[in-house]
Amino acid sequence: QSVLTQPPSVSGAPGQRVTISCSGSSSNIAINSVYWYQQLPGTAPKLVINKNNQRPSGVPDRFSGSKTGTSASLAISGLRSEDEADYYCAAWDDDFNGLFAFGTGTKVTVL
Amino acid sequence: DVQLLESGGGLEQPGGSLRLSCEASGFIFSSFAMNWVRQAPGKGLEWVSVISASGDRTYYADSVRGRFTISRDNSRNILFLQMGNLGGDDTATYYCARGNIAGVPAAPYYWGQGALVTVSS
């Protein structure tokens, strides 16, 4: 059981904006940076948001991250078919002796 | 380009041991912390362990502490994961992932393609 909770799935039509939530607690999101990973079918995860809201080189500016209190969000605007993937939030948790906690994962479907 | 290539996966019996390796190239290996992350078939991601750039600090998930050991050889640019007392719950694809700083904790930044470990009799 993960300490970070995400909705199992979200969907949207091409061109729309979707948002994925990540709910944590005072020992993880509230005090540590949040990371977002994209995992396309059959491939390794890829970092799309670093330290709450920074996009690594090569990640389109359609991807944006934010954090407020014990929650974080990933937004994908101008949804494209190639965005269909599993997305995971993650953060270090100070209550678990060095645990890097991943969220439960969200499947994004492009209708 | 950063490249991470895992090897050493395969079929192992319950209670057995296995050592995974991750060969790194395209960056100064000794300057970055490294992680292991695993994913059981059809399941989500689970962080396993992290080691600092120099190798002097390590952290483990509760599920593997005492059974798994992370280590590195900076002279050969290789990361290791020694796994012992394996059980069915350890069946997963294991990814090595580079952090973006030398110290720990360091979140996974660049990922390898993974090595499948299957524990079964």
Interface residues (C-beta under 8 A of the other chain):
Chain A: S2 S33 Y35 Y37 Q39 T43 A44 P45 K46 L47 N50 P56 D86 Y88 A90 W92 F96 N97 G98 L99 F100 A101 F102 G103 T104 G105
Chain B: N35 V37 G44 L45 E46 W47 V50 Y59 Y60 A61 D62 Y95 N100 V104 P105 A107 P108 Y109 Y110 W111 G112 Q113 G114
